[in-house]
Amino acid sequence: MDIIFKAILWLVPTISHPDAQRYAELIRQEAEVYQISPLLVTAIVYKESRFDPKVSSDRNYGLMQVRVTRLFNRQYYGREHLLFDPKRNIWKGMEILGYWKGYHERHCGDAPDHPFWAHYAHGKRVRNPRYGERVKAIYSDLIRRFLPGEV
């Protein structure tokens, strides 16, 4: 059984196996494109939506809580329901996460106060690194549980 699939089942024991397998494959594919740890992406999805593809909150939609406004992801403005599709949501969320990874590398370097994924929630100015810390805690748990030799 795949590590990402197992991690999703561990985080959300009530999720159906077909859904967990589908999300694991989508995460693995997109994480490879952006060279981001799939376990980190799993932690982000869990933090953002608890793997509920239909969740929305304050103009954020789907598994990765992709933000839609007239300025951000405006192609979905008025069509936010499209982001409830897991494939589209993970693709778009990973595109955004990849952007912030590059931004962080160019502008923040090894900023000790926040990891690159904190930009996913805060944009250019990470005012509160708690988001990054919560994701890091989940990510660390997943590594300890599923990749014990990596710790």
Secondary structure, 3 states (H helix, E strand, C coil): CCHHHHHHHHHCCCCCHHHHHHHHHHHHHHHHHHCCCHHHHHHHHHHHHCCCCCCEECCEECCCCEECCCCCCHHHCCCHHHHHCHHHHHHHHHHHHHHHHHHHHHHCCCCCCCCCCHHHHHCCCCCCCHHHHHHHHHHHHHHHHHCHHHC
